[in-house]
């Protein structure tokens, strides 16, 4: 599975829990949004993460 910025933005926009987690990552690690999105992708989506199927469904 490959990271796509637009797809990840849609997933975060549609998922309040991911919005909260993204803000937390940005604040705790002092990351810009695009880097925090990638970190969120690797922790919550990639490799069987809890939001993997939601992410894949956005590509259909």
Residue pairs with C-beta under 8 A, 6 or more apart in sequence:
1 45
1 46
1 52
1 55
1 56
3 38
3 41
3 46
4 59
5 34
5 37
7 55
7 58
7 59
8 37
8 38
8 40
8 41
8 45
8 55
9 37
10 58
11 18
11 45
11 51
11 54
11 55
11 58
12 18
12 19
12 22
12 37
12 40
13 19
14 54
15 51
15 54
18 40
18 44
18 51
21 40
21 44
22 33
22 36
22 37
22 40
25 31
25 36
25 39
25 40
26 32
26 33
26 36
29 36
29 39
31 39
41 55
43 49
44 50
44 51
45 51
45 52
45 55
46 52
